[in-house]
Amino acid sequence: MSTGEIIARYAAAAIVGYLVGSIPNGVLVGKLFGNRDPRAHGSGKTGTTNVLRTLGVGPAALVMVLDTTKGVAAVLLARFVLFPAQPGATATMQAWAEAIAGLAAILGHNYSIFIRFAGGRGVATGGGAILAMNPLAFVCSVFGLIVPIVVTRYVSLGSIIASATAAIVATALAVTGHEVWPHAVFMILGAAFVIVSHGDNIQRLLAGTERRLGQPST
């Protein structure tokens, strides 16, 4: 496999990942359930939490599944379609393509080309990419998500801790030789991206004004 072909495949992984991530499930589900756009309510985001506040449990669960599927799909497309095992393609090359597609999917979810670069915060889509890369890191991140939410009822805090948990677990696995570094790099950069996207939530958490789970949108 030539250098040019490798670069082209990486570029394709980025483009496909971004387009898959850009599918605005929150907006589409809003149209399906009462033609209500989540961008016009609450935080203005299209992800699960704001859909929960604006549309209810059922639509929110559907958005969570669909957004998670975007992350899974981006990684699997990179693995099996854009960079399948073949002469001249190493497992490390394939893993980098998966990492690129996963990061691009988060970017697309947060800044969707289909809804004027609006979107969510990348938690579910990033989680889907983690699931496709490393189920153990995904399970650990789910615990990192659920426990803080149960204890504090702050979804944003759970999302931040879940992202950091995946990054820490993946790094530990890479250091001990149980995970490839491209996947760990994805989880580190993805966690940083997701945490930065929660900047306004972090400010409200520090100020004590963050909305808890169950509180209605304003």
C-alpha positions as CSV (number, residue, x, y, z in Angstrom):
1,M,0.0,0.0,0.0
2,S,1.5,3.3,-1.1
3,T,1.8,6.4,1.1
4,G,-0.6,8.2,-1.1
5,E,-3.2,5.5,-0.7
6,I,-2.8,5.4,3.1
7,I,-3.3,9.2,3.3
8,A,-6.3,9.0,1.0
9,R,-7.8,6.3,3.2
10,Y,-7.2,8.3,6.4
11,A,-8.8,11.3,4.7
12,A,-11.8,9.2,3.7
13,A,-12.1,8.0,7.3
14,A,-12.2,11.6,8.5
15,I,-14.8,12.6,5.9
16,V,-17.1,9.6,6.5
17,G,-16.7,9.9,10.2
18,Y,-17.7,13.5,10.2
19,L,-20.7,12.9,7.9
20,V,-22.0,10.0,10.0
21,G,-21.5,12.0,13.1
22,S,-23.3,15.0,11.6
23,I,-26.6,13.1,11.3
24,P,-28.8,15.3,13.6
25,N,-30.7,12.6,15.4
26,G,-32.0,14.9,18.1
27,V,-33.6,17.2,15.5
28,L,-35.0,14.2,13.5
29,V,-36.5,12.6,16.6
30,G,-37.9,16.0,17.6
31,K,-39.7,16.2,14.3
32,L,-41.1,12.7,14.8
33,F,-42.4,13.4,18.3
34,G,-44.5,16.6,18.2
35,N,-42.3,18.5,15.6
36,R,-40.4,20.1,18.5
37,D,-36.8,21.2,17.8
38,P,-34.6,20.7,20.9
39,R,-32.4,23.5,19.7
40,A,-35.2,26.0,20.6
41,H,-35.3,24.8,24.2
42,G,-33.2,24.3,27.3
43,S,-29.4,24.2,26.5
44,G,-30.1,24.4,22.7
45,K,-28.2,21.1,22.2
46,T,-29.4,18.1,20.3
47,G,-28.1,15.4,22.6
48,T,-29.9,13.0,24.9
49,T,-30.0,15.3,28.0
50,N,-31.7,18.2,26.3
51,V,-34.1,15.9,24.4
52,L,-35.0,14.4,27.8
53,R,-35.8,17.8,29.1
54,T,-37.7,18.9,26.1
55,L,-39.4,15.8,24.7
56,G,-39.3,13.1,27.5
57,V,-37.8,9.7,28.3
58,G,-38.8,7.8,25.1
59,P,-37.4,10.3,22.6
60,A,-34.3,10.7,24.7
61,A,-33.7,7.0,24.9
62,L,-34.1,6.8,21.1
63,V,-31.6,9.7,20.6
64,M,-29.1,8.1,22.9
65,V,-29.2,4.8,21.0
66,L,-29.0,6.5,17.6
67,D,-26.2,8.8,18.6
68,T,-24.2,5.9,20.1
69,T,-24.8,4.0,16.9
70,K,-23.1,6.9,15.0
71,G,-19.9,6.4,16.9
72,V,-20.0,2.6,16.4
73,A,-20.7,3.0,12.7
74,A,-17.9,5.5,12.1
75,V,-15.3,3.1,13.6
76,L,-16.6,0.0,11.9
77,L,-16.7,1.7,8.6
78,A,-13.1,2.7,9.0
79,R,-12.2,-0.8,10.1
80,F,-14.0,-2.9,7.6
81,V,-14.6,-0.7,4.6
82,L,-12.0,2.1,4.5
83,F,-9.0,0.3,6.0
84,P,-9.7,-3.5,5.9
85,A,-7.0,-6.0,6.5
86,Q,-5.0,-6.4,3.3
87,P,-1.4,-6.7,2.2
88,G,0.5,-3.6,3.2
89,A,-2.0,-2.5,5.8
90,T,-1.0,-3.1,9.4
91,A,-3.2,-3.3,12.5
92,T,-1.7,0.0,13.7
93,M,-2.7,1.7,10.4
94,Q,-6.2,0.4,10.8
95,A,-6.4,1.6,14.4
96,W,-5.3,5.1,13.4
97,A,-8.1,5.1,10.8
98,E,-10.6,4.1,13.5
99,A,-9.3,6.9,15.8
100,I,-9.6,9.5,13.0
101,A,-13.1,8.4,12.2
102,G,-14.1,8.4,15.8
103,L,-12.8,11.9,16.4
104,A,-14.4,13.1,13.2
105,A,-17.7,11.6,14.3
106,I,-17.6,13.6,17.6
107,L,-16.8,16.7,15.7
108,G,-19.7,16.1,13.3
109,H,-22.1,15.5,16.2
110,N,-21.1,18.7,17.9
111,Y,-20.9,20.8,14.7
112,S,-23.2,19.1,12.2
113,I,-23.0,20.4,8.7
114,F,-26.7,19.5,8.3
115,I,-28.0,21.9,11.0
116,R,-25.7,24.9,10.5
117,F,-22.9,23.5,12.6
118,A,-25.0,23.1,15.8
119,G,-25.2,19.9,17.7
120,G,-24.6,18.2,21.0
121,R,-21.6,17.6,23.2
122,G,-20.4,14.3,21.8
123,V,-20.9,12.0,24.8
124,A,-23.0,9.3,23.3
125,T,-21.3,9.4,19.9
126,G,-17.9,9.2,21.6
127,G,-19.2,6.4,23.7
128,G,-20.2,4.5,20.7
129,A,-16.7,4.8,19.2
130,I,-15.2,3.6,22.5
131,L,-17.5,0.6,22.5
132,A,-16.4,-0.4,19.0
133,M,-12.7,0.0,19.9
134,N,-12.5,-1.3,23.4
135,P,-15.6,-2.7,25.3
136,L,-13.7,-2.8,28.6
137,A,-13.1,1.0,28.4
138,F,-16.7,1.5,27.5
139,V,-18.0,-0.5,30.5
140,C,-15.7,1.4,32.8
141,S,-16.9,4.7,31.3
142,V,-20.5,3.7,31.8
143,F,-19.9,3.2,35.5
144,G,-18.1,6.6,35.5
145,L,-21.3,8.0,33.9
146,I,-23.9,6.4,36.1
147,V,-22.4,6.6,39.6
148,P,-22.0,10.5,39.6
149,I,-25.5,10.9,38.1
150,V,-27.1,8.7,40.7
151,V,-25.2,10.4,43.5
152,T,-25.5,14.0,42.4
153,R,-28.2,14.0,39.6
154,Y,-25.8,16.1,37.5
155,V,-25.7,14.5,34.0
156,S,-22.9,16.9,32.9
157,L,-20.7,15.8,35.8
158,G,-21.3,12.1,34.9
159,S,-20.5,12.8,31.3
160,I,-17.2,14.5,32.2
161,I,-16.2,11.8,34.6
162,A,-17.1,9.1,32.1
163,S,-14.9,10.7,29.4
164,A,-12.0,11.0,31.8
165,T,-12.5,7.4,32.9
166,A,-12.3,6.0,29.4
167,A,-9.1,8.0,28.7
168,I,-7.5,6.8,31.9
169,V,-8.4,3.1,31.3
170,A,-7.3,3.2,27.7
171,T,-4.0,4.8,28.6
172,A,-3.4,2.1,31.3
173,L,-4.2,-0.6,28.9
174,A,-1.9,0.9,26.2
175,V,1.0,1.2,28.7
176,T,0.6,-2.4,29.7
177,G,0.3,-3.6,26.1
178,H,-3.4,-4.5,26.2
179,E,-4.5,-1.8,23.9
180,V,-3.0,-0.1,20.9
181,W,-1.9,3.6,21.2
182,P,-4.1,5.0,18.4
183,H,-7.2,3.9,20.4
184,A,-5.8,5.4,23.6
185,V,-5.0,8.7,21.8
186,F,-8.5,8.8,20.5
187,M,-9.9,8.4,24.0
188,I,-7.6,11.0,25.4
189,L,-8.4,13.6,22.7
190,G,-12.0,12.6,22.6
191,A,-12.3,13.1,26.4
192,A,-10.6,16.5,26.1
193,F,-13.0,17.5,23.3
194,V,-16.1,16.4,25.3
195,I,-14.9,18.0,28.5
196,V,-14.2,21.3,26.7
197,S,-17.7,21.1,25.1
198,H,-19.1,21.1,28.7
199,G,-17.4,24.4,29.5
200,D,-20.7,26.1,30.3
201,N,-21.8,23.2,32.4
202,I,-18.5,23.3,34.4
203,Q,-19.1,27.0,35.1
204,R,-22.6,26.3,36.3
205,L,-21.4,23.4,38.4
206,L,-18.8,25.7,40.1
207,A,-21.5,28.3,40.6
208,G,-24.1,25.9,41.9
209,T,-26.6,26.7,39.2
210,E,-26.3,23.6,37.1
211,R,-29.7,21.9,36.4
212,R,-30.1,18.5,37.9
213,L,-31.6,15.5,36.2
214,G,-35.4,15.8,36.4
215,Q,-35.5,19.6,36.3
216,P,-37.4,21.0,33.3
217,S,-35.8,23.0,30.6
218,T,-36.1,26.8,30.8
